[in-house]
Amino acid sequence: MRKPEVYAAALALIGAATISANAGVGEPGHSHGAGYSAGEPGDSKKPARIVQVVMRESDGKMQFIPDRIEVRADEQIKFVLKNNGDLEHEFVLASTADNLKHAEVMKKNPDMEHDDPNAKRIDPKKSSEIVWKFSKLGQFEFACLIPGHRESGMVGTVVVK
């Protein structure tokens, strides 16, 4: 093979490896080609009901306050997320099944950062926001998927009626 053909073949192999490595990665990963299990990213230019969610640790437990939220179908919510704790926490909004799958991935990659439309990792004493449209009916959850946090109580429920 001549050099240009060698380079072309090498680039083709790298491209194929990249596609293969990313194949099948949807929620609970970071590619959302198939959509999100709990609705869709909201539009920050449109009206939204504000719901504050506080993250904290207390008496050996980790928690979200509130841990249950009810919304109407197609309602847009602006989650104002406040980490009042001394540890880093996450807010990951998805179906329970997707969050449990992603929690397994997090056990292997505990330092994975979340800054997705449906997920934020927040440093202690910091805040963040997520604007979300609940376009699907059902029960969903928000959870902290940092290893050990969900198991210590950091899970909440969103009921869409």
N, C-alpha and C positions, 0 to 999 in steps of 0.2 A: 504494500500500500504506500502511496505517496503521502507526504505530510498533511496536505489538506484533507485527505480522506481519513487519515488517522484521527485528526482533530474532530472532524464531523462525527465519526463513529464514537469517540469519547464523549462528545456533547450529547449525542443521542442516548448513550448509556446513563449519563448523569441525569438527564431529563426523565428517563424511564424509572430510575431509582427514586427520584423525587416524587413522581406520581404514585409509585407503588407504596412509598413510605406514608403518603398522605391518604391513600385509598381507605375508605371506610371510616374516616375520622369525621364524625358529625358530633352533635351534642351527645355525649358529654365531653368531647374534645373541643377544639376551637374553630373548626370549620362548620358552617351552618348552612350548607347548600340545601339540605332537606328541610330546613326551617327549625324553629324552636318548639319544644314541647309545651311551653306554658303561654304561648301567644306570640307576640312580635314586638320588636323595638318600637317605642313610641316616637312621636314627633314633638320635639321640645318647643315648637312654635305654636302648638295647639294647647287648649286648656287641659289641665290635669288636676285631679284631686291629689293633694299632698298628704302623704303618709310618712311619718317619721318612724324609723326603726332604730332602736338603740341596741348596741352589742356591748356585752360586759361579762365579767367573771365575778362570782359572788358565792361564798361558802362552798368552794370546791366545784361549783357548777358554772357552766358557760351558758349564756342565754341571749335570746332576742326578746326585746320588749317593744311592741306586743309580739306574741308568738302565733296569733291567729288574725287574719284579715279577710273580710268579705268584700267582694267587688261585683259589679254588674257586668254582664257580657258586653264586650266592646268598650268598657270603661278604660280610660287612660289614667295611670297612676304615676305620680312623681315620688319615688322613694327617696327620702332624705335619710341617708345612712350615717349614723354617728357611732364611732367606736369609742365608748367611754372606758374601755378596759385598759389593762396594762400589757396586753398581748395583741399581736396582729390577728385580724379576723377577716372572714369573707362573707359575702352575701351572694349566693348562687341560686337563681330562680329557674326552676325546671320541674319536670315530673319527678316523683320519688324514684322511679326506676332509673332515669337518667342521672340523677344525683348520686345514687348508690354506685352506678357504674363508674362515674367520674371520681368518686371517693376512692375506689380501688386504684385508679390511675394516680391519684394524689399520694397514695401510700408509697408508690415507687418514685414519685417526683414531688416531694413535699414543698419544695421552693417554687413550684409553678405559680406564676403570676396570673391574676385574673383582672382584666380590664376589658371585658366584653360587654355587649349591650345588655346581657342578662346576668353579669357577674362582676363584682369588684372585690379586690383585696385592699383592706384599709389598715393603715398603721395606727398604733395606739394614739388616742386623743385627737384623731383626724376625722374628717367627714368626706362623703362622696354622694353622688346622686345617680339614680337610674330612672329613666322615663320608659314606661312599659305599657303596652296596650294588651289587655286580656281578651284576645279574639277567639279564645277557645273556652268552652264550658268545662267544668270539672273541678277537681281538687288538685292543687299543685303545692309545691313547697319551696321554701327558701332555707338554705342550710349553709353552715360553714364547713367546708370540706378539707380544711387543714387537718391532718391526721390527729385524731383524739378529740377534736372539738365537737363534731356531731355526736360522738359517743358520750360526751359530757353534757349534752342537752341543747346544743346549738342547732336547732331545727324548728321551723315554723310552718304554718299552713296558710295557703291562700285558697279560698273557696270562691269560684266564679259561678254566679247564678244567672 
